[in-house]
Amino acid sequence: MHQPKKRLAKKSWAFLTAALTLGVITGVGGYFLFNQNKQRSSVSNFAYQPKQLSVKHQQAVDETLTPWTWNNNNFSSLKITGENPGSFGLVRSQNDNLNIASVTKNVSDDNLKYLNAVEKYLDGQQNFAIRRYDNNGRALYDINLAKMENPSTVQRGLNGEPIFDPFKGFGLTGNAPTDWNEIKGKVPVEVVQS
């Protein structure tokens, strides 16, 4: 009579041991898998959480810069809060005395006005930046073109005159790309953190 109880107890014990072993293996495997995925997502360029945004990108957005408003058919005119989530927009410093349109044109009919505009830019009186927005339409950071060490951003002509082409450094074609998402993936996050 005691024999079946012992067998049942042994079977129960074996089942319990197997279940515990399987649980431990699953738990350990799940832990490593979770950490691996977490590590992968942490190195993703734009996978920031709201709490990390305020710390990681503190003072990365220059609120004195305003959206580019010249020729809105060609240029983005995003507000500081963002109207086009997950995209880029061009912003500039607000200076009504400077002809913004002349800065992106080639040296032609009005060299003096163009050169004065570009020299003001080089002197820091005029700032251009590309602003990145998250998927909620919040401004993440500005990439200031003046701070980028890119030889194709500011060039000199035959007479030594500065030629400013803010788009050439990003591998874009033309003076006014119609879709600023062309820049996506070409500008690393690390630029703003240096």
C-alpha positions as CSV (number, residue, x, y, z in Angstrom):
1,M,0.0,0.0,0.0
2,H,2.8,2.3,0.7
3,Q,4.5,1.5,-2.7
4,P,2.1,3.6,-4.9
5,K,2.4,6.6,-2.6
6,K,6.2,6.5,-2.9
7,R,6.0,6.3,-6.7
8,L,3.5,9.2,-6.8
9,A,5.8,11.2,-4.5
10,K,8.8,10.5,-6.7
11,K,6.9,11.4,-9.8
12,S,5.6,14.6,-8.2
13,W,9.1,15.5,-7.0
14,A,10.6,14.8,-10.5
15,F,7.9,16.9,-12.1
16,L,8.4,19.8,-9.6
17,T,12.2,19.6,-10.2
18,A,11.8,19.7,-14.0
19,A,9.3,22.6,-13.7
20,L,11.7,24.6,-11.5
21,T,14.7,23.9,-13.8
22,L,12.7,24.9,-16.8
23,G,11.5,28.1,-15.0
24,V,15.1,29.0,-14.1
25,I,16.4,28.4,-17.6
26,T,13.5,30.5,-19.1
27,G,14.0,33.3,-16.5
28,V,17.8,33.5,-17.1
29,G,17.3,33.3,-20.9
30,G,14.7,36.0,-20.8
31,Y,16.8,38.2,-18.6
32,F,19.8,38.1,-21.0
33,L,17.5,38.6,-24.0
34,F,15.8,41.6,-22.4
35,N,19.2,43.2,-21.5
36,Q,20.5,42.6,-25.0
37,N,17.5,44.3,-26.6
38,K,17.7,47.1,-24.1
39,Q,21.4,47.6,-24.9
40,R,20.6,47.7,-28.6
41,S,17.8,50.3,-28.2
42,S,20.1,52.5,-26.0
43,V,22.6,52.9,-28.8
44,S,19.9,53.7,-31.4
45,N,20.4,57.3,-32.6
46,F,16.9,58.7,-32.0
47,A,15.4,56.3,-29.4
48,Y,15.2,58.8,-26.5
49,Q,12.6,58.8,-23.8
50,P,11.0,62.1,-22.6
51,K,12.9,62.0,-19.3
52,Q,16.2,61.4,-21.1
53,L,15.5,64.3,-23.5
54,S,15.6,67.0,-20.9
55,V,19.0,65.6,-19.6
56,K,20.7,64.4,-22.7
57,H,19.7,67.5,-24.8
58,Q,19.8,70.1,-22.2
59,Q,20.4,73.5,-23.8
60,A,20.8,71.8,-27.2
61,V,17.9,73.9,-28.7
62,D,18.7,77.6,-29.2
63,E,15.3,79.2,-28.7
64,T,16.6,82.5,-30.2
65,L,16.7,80.9,-33.6
66,T,13.5,81.2,-35.7
67,P,12.2,79.0,-38.5
68,W,13.4,79.9,-42.0
69,T,10.6,82.0,-43.5
70,W,12.1,83.0,-46.9
71,N,10.4,81.3,-49.8
72,N,8.2,78.9,-47.8
73,N,7.4,76.9,-50.9
74,N,10.9,75.5,-50.8
75,F,12.1,75.8,-47.2
76,S,10.7,74.4,-44.0
77,S,9.0,76.8,-41.6
78,L,8.7,74.6,-38.6
79,K,7.9,76.2,-35.2
80,I,9.9,75.6,-32.1
81,T,7.3,73.0,-31.0
82,G,7.4,71.2,-34.4
83,E,4.7,70.8,-37.0
84,N,6.3,67.9,-38.8
85,P,7.1,65.1,-36.3
86,G,10.3,63.1,-36.6
87,S,11.8,65.5,-39.2
88,F,14.4,68.2,-39.7
89,G,13.8,71.9,-40.1
90,L,16.0,74.9,-41.0
91,V,16.2,77.7,-38.4
92,R,18.2,80.9,-38.4
93,S,18.8,83.9,-36.2
94,Q,16.4,86.7,-36.5
95,N,18.1,89.7,-38.2
96,D,15.8,91.9,-40.4
97,N,18.8,93.9,-41.6
98,L,20.3,90.9,-43.4
99,N,19.0,89.7,-46.7
100,I,18.7,86.0,-45.9
101,A,17.9,85.0,-49.5
102,S,21.3,86.3,-50.7
103,V,23.3,84.0,-48.4
104,T,22.3,80.9,-50.2
105,K,22.7,82.3,-53.7
106,N,25.9,82.2,-55.7
107,V,28.0,85.4,-56.1
108,S,26.4,87.1,-59.0
109,D,24.8,90.5,-59.6
110,D,25.2,92.0,-56.1
111,N,28.5,90.8,-54.8
112,L,28.9,93.3,-52.1
113,K,25.5,92.5,-50.5
114,Y,26.3,88.8,-50.7
115,L,29.8,89.2,-49.3
116,N,28.5,91.3,-46.4
117,A,25.9,88.8,-45.6
118,V,28.3,85.9,-45.6
119,E,30.9,87.8,-43.6
120,K,28.2,88.6,-41.0
121,Y,27.5,84.9,-40.9
122,L,31.1,84.0,-40.5
123,D,31.5,86.6,-37.7
124,G,28.7,84.9,-35.8
125,Q,26.2,87.7,-36.4
126,Q,24.0,85.3,-38.3
127,N,23.4,81.7,-37.3
128,F,22.0,78.8,-39.3
129,A,21.0,75.5,-37.7
130,I,19.2,72.3,-38.7
131,R,16.7,71.4,-36.0
132,R,15.7,67.8,-35.3
133,Y,12.2,67.0,-34.0
134,D,11.0,63.8,-32.3
135,N,7.9,61.9,-33.2
136,N,5.9,64.0,-30.7
137,G,6.9,67.2,-32.5
138,R,9.3,68.4,-29.8
139,A,12.5,70.0,-30.8
140,L,15.4,67.7,-29.8
141,Y,18.5,69.6,-30.8
142,D,20.0,72.1,-33.2
143,I,23.0,71.4,-35.3
144,N,24.7,74.8,-35.7
145,L,26.3,75.0,-39.2
146,A,28.9,77.4,-37.9
147,K,30.2,74.8,-35.4
148,M,30.5,72.0,-37.9
149,E,34.0,71.2,-39.1
150,N,33.1,70.5,-42.6
151,P,35.3,71.9,-45.4
152,S,32.5,71.9,-47.9
153,T,30.3,74.1,-45.7
154,V,32.3,77.4,-46.2
155,Q,34.4,77.7,-49.3
156,R,36.5,80.5,-50.9
157,G,36.2,81.7,-54.4
158,L,39.0,82.7,-56.9
159,N,39.4,86.1,-55.3
160,G,39.2,84.8,-51.8
161,E,35.6,85.7,-51.3
162,P,33.7,83.3,-48.9
163,I,31.1,81.1,-50.6
164,F,28.5,79.8,-48.2
165,D,26.5,76.7,-49.2
166,P,24.8,75.2,-46.1
167,F,23.5,72.2,-48.0
168,K,26.6,71.0,-49.8
169,G,28.1,69.6,-46.6
170,F,25.1,67.3,-46.2
171,G,25.4,65.8,-49.7
172,L,22.2,67.6,-50.8
173,T,21.5,68.9,-54.3
174,G,20.3,72.4,-55.0
175,N,20.0,75.5,-52.8
176,A,16.5,74.6,-51.5
177,P,15.7,70.9,-51.1
178,T,11.9,70.6,-50.9
179,D,12.0,67.7,-48.5
180,W,14.2,68.2,-45.4
181,N,13.8,64.5,-44.6
182,E,16.6,64.0,-47.2
183,I,19.0,64.9,-44.4
184,K,17.7,62.1,-42.2
185,G,20.5,59.6,-41.4
186,K,23.3,61.9,-42.7
187,V,23.8,63.9,-39.5
188,P,24.9,61.9,-36.4
189,V,23.5,62.8,-33.0
190,E,27.1,63.1,-31.7
191,V,27.6,66.3,-33.6
192,V,25.5,68.3,-31.1
193,Q,27.2,66.7,-28.1
194,S,30.7,67.6,-29.0
